[in-house]
């Protein structure tokens, strides 16, 4: 076997020095990750407790806490996005005070630490969607399947058409940037909405199942729309073959997961019965969830869709109730990281009208916000064959764009398809829809409960 020294001698000197420097910095990177997690957990717990005492959804408290510790306020939890550097991070300043480092070294530590936190946040939303899938009733989801499909398609088509046409007509935005901004209006953040529904005890209600089903389909449609507009921005034409493959993959993946559920359920129970060591239920469940998330990601869909499909499949097993309880502590550890980082990434400085480049963005943002809300609320009124359904709650449940909308803004900026004012407008729309939806969803369901009680 080759020794480490022999391997190192075969590398260019610059690569050897870089590897040595990274190895030396590893303990400091870990210190940064640990300190950031302390801040995230403290902020999420304080925020959720305050929200609970104010009779608001705890997830809203976590989002607000994220804003306070993020780029908009204390800058304790920030990421190298939008030109931010280690010098902007108070955590990095603390680490540099404890460990004198060169500017280049602290910058590498900042990037590595941010990547770790981002991965943990991704794991958090994967586990959240896995948990939501477990808590969803597959039979009831099938019953509302047609309604969910209609809601999803209307929720994509209306804001996309209204946003694109409105930007071109009222603000004279060029076609490709207008299409990109219209596409950003199509998304729905299933993570935020489903968490609020679970907290309100409405996840298994007919409205909740329609919202969750439609949000999943929205994610698939959103990915396809993103593929279309991204190819349009790069080449000026749509790659039909790529879009077709993506569409077939999405449909085959979701329906295949559900259809194979019956076979896998028996296999899962057999495996669980044969395992005698600790974690005999939860470890096989996570293996399946992560594998499904990997498949979703590998075929250029979303990892969260795979996790949700895995939860739906395992929801049918005899071990579901026990698995529900075992998943909760894991979710309690990782899911808050996701919600706090969503809030931490929200740069509220884009709302400052004193900055000249924000002014045109603010006007466009008002228009996008109105279209974003109205375009989703109308979806509640396309549900058919359902009596005494809370149509307003369904519409509001589809409103938050969350991290999905930020992805559209990021890709649009990176591709050069949108300018700074339009990027600012999209970010404002994403921030406000994300924060407005949870309390209004609570109000919508609260009125329903009150009306039902009066009957």
N, C-alpha and C positions, 0 to 999 in steps of 0.2 A: 504493500500500500504506500502511496505517496504521503510524505509528511506534510504538515501545514506549511513549514518553511519552504519545502520544495515547491509547493503550489504557489506560494507567495512570490518566490523567485521568478516564476514563469509569468507573473503579471506585470503590467507596466507600473513604474514606480508611483505614478499619481494615483492609480487604483489601489495600490497597497497602502499608501498613506491615508487615503480616504477610508478604507476598510478599518484601519487601525484607529482612526479618529472616531468613526462611528461606534466601534466597540468600546472606546473609552467613554463616550457620551451616553451609552446605554443606561447606566444607573441614573443619570440626570434626566433622561427622557422618561424613565419610569417615575421619577419624583414628580415631574410635570404632570404626568397622567394621573397619579394618585392625588395630587393637590387639586387638579381640575375636577376629579370625581367627588372629592370632599365638597367643593363649592357647588357642584351640580346637585348632589343629594341634599345638601342643606337648603339650597334655594328651592328645590322641588317640594320638599316637605313643608317648609314655611309657607310657600305659595299655595299649595293644595289645602293646607289647614285653614289659612285665612279665607280662601274661597269657600270652603265647606261651611265655615261659620257665617259667611255672608249669604249662604244658601245659593251659591253658584257652583257650576260643575268644577270639581277639583282640577281637571285638565286645563281649564282656563287659568287657574292660579299658577300651574306649572309653566304655561306659556308666558305669562306676565313676569314670573320670576326669571325666566330665561332672558327676557328683554332687559331686565334690570342688571343681570350679571354679564350681558353680552355687549355687542359692539355699540349699542345705542346709549349705554350708561356707564357701568363700572369697568367694562372691558376686562373682566376676569376670565370669561370664556369666549374666545374669538378664534377665527379661522383665517387662513391666508387667502381670503377671497376679497375681491375689490381692492387689491393692492395693500392689504394689511400686512404688517411685518412684526417680528418679535418685539420691536421697540414699542409697539402699540399694546402689548399684552402685559398686564400687571403680574401675571403668574411668571412670565419669562423674566421680568425685572427682579422678582423675588429669587428666582433660581440663579440669576447672574450675580446677585448680591452674595449668595451663599457659595457660589462656585465661579470665581473669576474666569470668564471665557471670552474668546474673540468674538466680534460681531458675526463673522461667518459661521462659527460653531453654534452660537445661540440661535441663529436663523435656521440651521439644519435641525436643531432640537425642537424648535417651534413647529416646523413643518411635520416632523415625525410624530410629535405629541398630538398635533391636530388630526393627523391621519388615524391614529389609534382611537381617539375620541369619536371620530366620524364613523369608524368601523363598529364601535360599540353602539352608537346610535342606530346604525343600520341593523345590527342584531336586535336591538330593542324593538324596532318597528316590525321586523320579521316575527319575533315572538309575540308581539301584540296581535298581528294578523292571524297567527297560529291559534292564539287564545280565542280570538273573535270567531274563527272557524269552528272551534270546539264548542263555543257557546251558541252558535247558530243551529237552527233546526233545519237539516237538509230537506226533510219532507215539506216543511212549510216554505222553505226557499224555492222548492220546485213549484209549489202551488202559486207563488207570486212571480214565478219566472218570467211569464209573458209581460206582466205589468212592469217588472224591473227592466226588461229589455226596452220597452216603449219609453219609460222614464229616462233611461240612459241615452237613447238615441236623440230624444227631444232635448235633453240636457246638454248634448254636444252640438247639435245642429243649430239651435236657436241662438245661443251666445256667440258661436263661431260666425254665423251669417250676419247677425246684428253688429257685432264688434268690428268685423272686417269692413262691411259696407259703411258703417258709421264713421270709422276712421278715414276712409277714403273720401267720403262725401263732405263731412263737417270739418275735418282737420287737414284734408288734402295730403294725407300720408300715402306714399307710394305703395303699389300693390303688394310686393313681397313683405315689407315690414308690417303692413296692415294684416296680411294673412297670418304672419307669425304671432302678432298680438292677439288676433282672433282665436288662434289655436291655443294660446295660453289661457283663454277663458273657458276652454272645454273641460279642463281637469276637475276632479273632485278628490279631496283628501280623505280616503277611506279610514286612515289611521285616526284622525281627529274626530270625525263624525261617529265612528263605531265606538270609540272610547266614551264619548258623551252619552251615546245611547245605552251603553252598558251601565254607566253611572246612574242614569235615570231609570234603569230597570225596564227599558223599552226595546232592548235588542231583539227579543223574541216576539215582539208585537208585530202585527201585520205591517204597520208603517216602518218599523225598524228593519224587517226583512226586505221590504221593497227598497229602502234606502241602501242597505248593505249590498244587495244584489246589483242594484243600479250602479253603485260606486265601483264595484269590481269590474263591471262591464265598461264603465267610464274610463277606468285605468287602461284597459285593453285598447279601447277606442282612442284614448289620449296618446298612447304609445304609437299607434298607427298614424294618427294625425301628425305627431312629432316627426315620424320618419318621412312623411310626405313633405312637410314644410322644410325640414332640414335638407332634403335632397333638392328641393326647389331653390333654397337659398344658395346652395353650392353650385348647382349646374344650370339653374333656370328652367329645369324640366324635372318631372317626377319619374322616379325609377319604378315602373309598374311591376316589374318582376320582384323587386325587393319588398314592395308593399304587399303584393299578393302572398308571398311566402310568409310574411309576418302575420297576415290575417288568418291564413290556414293554420299556422302554428298556434296562434292564440286560441282559436276555436277547438282544435284538436286537443290542446293541453287541458283546457278547462273541462270539456265534456269527457275526455278520456280519464281524467282524474276521478270524476264522479262515477263513471261507469265501472272502473276497476275497483271502486271502493269495497264492494261486496266481497270480492276475492281477497283483497288485502286485509280486511277485517278479520277473517278467519285465520290468516297467516299470523297477524299481529297477536291475537289471543293465544295461539299455539306457542309462539315464541315467548310471550310473557309467562305462560304456565311452566315452561321448561327452565326459565332463569330463576335462580335461587338466591342471588346476591342482591345487595342493596341497589336500588335504581332499576329494578327489573321491568318497571313500567315506563318511567320517565325517559330513560336513556334510549330505548328503542323508538319511543315517540319522537324524540328530538332528532334521532338519526333520520327518520322518515321525513320530518318537517324540513330539516336542512337539505336533504337530498332533493325534495320537491322544490325548495327555494333555489337550489343550484340549477335544476333543470329549467325553471322559469327564467333564470338569469342567462343560462347558456343558449337558449333559443331566442335571446334578445327581447324577452318580455320583462317582467319585474319579478324580483325574488319574492316580494310580498304576496304576489298572486299565487306562487307555488306554496308558500306557507299557509295561506288561507285555504287553498285546496286540500292541503294535508289535514288541516283542522276539520274541514267538512267531512273528510273520509273517516277520521278517527272518532268523529262525533257519533258514528253509528255503532261503535264497538261496545261490548259489555263493560269495559274498563273506563268508560268515559267519565263517570262521576269522580272516580278516584284520580284520574288523570287531570281533571279540572283543578282539583285541590293541589296537586303536585306542581302544576304549571304556575300557579299564582305567585309563590315566592320568587321564582325565577323572573317572572314578568315584573314584579315589584322592584327588582334590582336593575333591570335593563331598560324597561319602557320609559321611566322618567328621564333617562339620558336623551332619548329621542325628542321628547317634548321640550325639554329645556334648551336643547341645541337648536330646535326650530325657532324658538323665541330669541335665542342668542344671535342667530344669523339675521334677524330682522333689523335692518338699519333704518331707524326712524328719522335720521337726518334728511332723508329724501322728502320728508314732509315740510321742511323748512323753506318758506317762500322767500326768505331773504337771500337765498342762493339763486342767482339768475337762471342757471340751467335747470332748476327745479320748477320754475313757474309754468312753462309750457307743459312740462310733465304732469303738474298738478291738475291742469285743466283736462288733459287727456285722461288722467287717473279718475277724475270724477265721472267722466263718461264711461270708462271701463268698469268702474265700480257699480254704477247703475245697471249696466248691461249684465255684469257678472251676477248680481243679485236677482234681477228680474228674469234673466234667462234661465236660472235654475228654479226659481219659485214657481214658474209656470208649469214645471214638470208635474207638480202635484195634481194639476187639473187634467192631466192626460190619463190618469189611472182610471180604468174602466171596470165595471162588474163588481165594485166593492162599495157596500153601503156603510155609512157611518165611519168613513175613513178620514183621518186627519190630513187633508191635502196640504195645508199650510206647513205642517211639520215635515212632510215628505220634501216639499220644496226647499225649506230652510236647511234640512239635513244634507242637501246636495250643494249648498253654497260654498263651504270652505275649500280653498285651493291648496293651502298648506305648502308642503315641500314640493309637491308635483308642479305647481305653478312656478316656483323658483327655478326648477329644472328648465322649463321653457325659456325663462328670462336669461338664464346662464348660457344655454346653447345658442339662443338668438344673438346675444352679445358676442360670444366667441366666434360665431360664423360671420359676424359683420352685418347680419340681416337687420338689426335694429340699432338705433342711435341712443344716446344717453337719455334724452327726455322720455322716449318710449320705454326704455328699460326702467326708468324711475316710475313711470305710470304703472307698469306691470307689477313692480315690486310693491307699490302702495296698494294696488288692488288685492294682491295676495295677502299682504299683512292684514288689511281691514276685513276681508272676508273670513280669514282664519280666526280673528278675534271676535267678530260680531256674531258668528254662527252659534257658538256654544250657549251664550245666555239667551238668545232668541229661540233656540231649539228648546231650551228649558221652559220658556214662557209658552211656546206653542203646545208642548205636551202637558204643561200645568193646566192650561185652559181646558184641554180635552178631559183631563182627570176630573176637573171641577164640574164640567158639564155632565160627565157620566155619573158623578156622585149625586148631582141634582135630579137626574132621571130616576 
